[in-house]
Amino acid sequence: MLIVPLEPARAEILVVNSRFIASLAPADTVEAARAYIADRRHEFPDATHHVPAFILGGGNASTEYCSDDGEPSGTSGRPLLAVLKGSGLGNVVVVVTRYFGGTLLGTGGLVKAYTEAGKAVIAVARRAALVETHRVELALPYHLFDRARNMLSESGCTMVTEDFAEEVNLEIDVPTDSYQRFESILSQISSGAVRPKITSTRMAPKPL
């Protein structure tokens, strides 16, 4: 089972007046990871360095990348990648943005700073398991909506969209191993009137 970030996260540390802003996000392709890195460069255009690292997939099938982005060789990208590898996360990209504070940190100081920044953002990142999931559509009468929402949380399902029209039209992600239970409970609370429709099946994050 691959453990991935559930959502973006951010943490910041200060080391001898240098700011280190660590930004983390889920990414399942090289293109998505590089786009996230580019976005952080645009978000902090006046920063001194933007040090990236990412791991796509997990185990022996993973793709890894890091860069020192102008810092002395081996002082930033590799330590940051090492933190990622030690976290057990896959499909993850981290960018540590540095604003130079006027004091040189030295090789050891840089390694420690980038390592600590990476650990800080990983500590606040919420995690999810990547599981096979059905994307489901259904329409509910309004009087069943609250009961259905409670059922969703108990079954490990995730509400994707809600459209309040004549009925409540929902898109829901349901783990495939929970689908039978989900379908059974939905049939019970609606007396068989509400029938879900599976529109796709994919790997999706389930919060831990």
N, C-alpha and C positions, 0 to 999 in steps of 0.2 A: 504494500500500500504506500503510495507516494504522499508525503505530507508537504503541503504548499501554503503560502500565505493566503489568508482569506481576503485581505483587502490591503490597500496601501498603509504605510506607517512612517512615522518620522521621529527622530530624536536628535538632540543637539548637545554637544559637550564643548567646553572651553579649556584650551590647553595653552598656558603662557600667552594669553590674549589672542590666540588664533581660534577662530570659530570653526568647528567641524559639524556640518549639518548632514546627517545620514538619512537618506530617503530610500524606502524599500517598497516594492510592489510585486504582485504576481505577474509572470510573463511565461507564455507557453511556446513562443517562437523567438528566433533570433531577431526577426523584424520588430516584434513587440518590445523586446528588451532594448534594442538600439533606439527605438522611438522614445522610450521612457528616459533613456540617458540624454537624448537630444532635448527633451522637454525640460529636464533639470538645468541644462545649460541655458535655455531660454528663460527659465524662472529666475536664475541667479547669474545674469550676464556679466556682472562685475566681479565675480569670485576669482580667486587665484588659481584654483584647481577643481576639477570634477573627476574624482577617481571612481571608475565603475568596476563592477564584478557581477557576473551572473552564472547561474547553474540552471540548465534546462534539462528536464527529465530527472532521472535518479539512478543510482547504482552504476553498473557498468555501461549503461546506455546514455549516460549524461553528456551534455555539451557544456564546457566551461570556458569562461573568458574573463580576463582582467587587464587593466592598463594602469600605469603609474601617472599618466596624464601630465608629464613634465616634472613630477617629483623625482628625486634620485632613485635610480633603478633598484627595485626590490623592496622599497620602503613603504609602499602603499597598496598597490593593486594585489600583490600576492598575499600580504597579510589579511586584506579584506576578503579575498577568495577563501583563505584558510578558515576564517570565521564562518563564512557561509557553509563550507563543507562540514565544519564541526556542528553546525546547527541542526543538521538532518533535514533541512528544507530542500525541495526541488522546485523547479519552475519559478525561480526567484531572481530578481535583479535589485542591486543596491548601488546607489551613487552617494559617495561622501564628498560634499562640497566644502572646500576650505577657503576661508578668508584669512589671509596672512596677517598676523598680529604684530609684526615688526621684530620678532625675536626668532632666530634660527633654532630649530628643535634638535638638529642633529639626526643621524641615521636611526639610532635607537629610539629617540623621542618621536620620530615620525611613525615608525613601526607601531609603537605603543599607542599613539593617538588614533591612527586609522583602525587598529584592532579594537580599541575601546569604543570608538564611534560605531563600528559595525555591531559590536555586542550590545550597545545601547539600543539600537533600533530593532534588533532581533528580539530583545527582551520585551518590547512593547507590541510586537507584531502578533496579531491573532492568527491562529493556525486552523487549517482545514485538511481533511483527507480527500484525495481525489478519487471519486467513486463513480461507477457507471450510473447514469441518471436518465430518467425519462422526462422530457419536457411535455407537460400535460395541459390541455385546455379544458375548461368546463364553465358552465353557466349555472349560477345558484340563485334561488329566490332570496330576497333580502333577509327573511326571518331565519334562514339557515346559516347566514354568513359568519356570525360570531362562533357558532358551534364548529363550523368547518375550519375557521382560523385556529381554534384551540386544538383541533385534531391534527392540523398541519404541524404545529410546533411539537406535539407529542410523537409524531411519526417521523421526525427528522426531515421534513419537507421544507422547501424554501419558496416563499411567495415571490414571483418575478414581476408580474403586473396585475393591477386591479383596475377595472373599468366599470364604473357605476352607471348603468343605463337602465333599461327596463328590468334587467336582472344584473347581478354582479358577475361580470365576465373575468375569469381568472386565468393566468398562466402560472404554472407551478412546476418546480423541479422536484421530482420524487426519486429517491434512490431505488434502483431496480429491485434490490432485495427487500424493500419495504412496500413495493407496489401492491402486492396482493392484500396486505393489511389495509393500506390506504383505500383501495377499491372497496373492500368489505365494509369499512367504517362509513365511507361515503354513502354506500348503498343503504346502510342501516339508518343513518340520520335523515336520509331523503326518501325512505321507503321505496328505494329503487328508481326514483324519478330522475336523479342526476347521474349522467353517464359521462365519465371522463374520456377524453380523446388524446391518445399519445401522438404527438406531432414529430418528435425526433428523439434519438437516444445518443448520448455523448458522455464523455468524462467531465464531471463538474465537481467543484469543491463543496464538501459537506463540513460545516463548522464543527470544531472539536470542543 
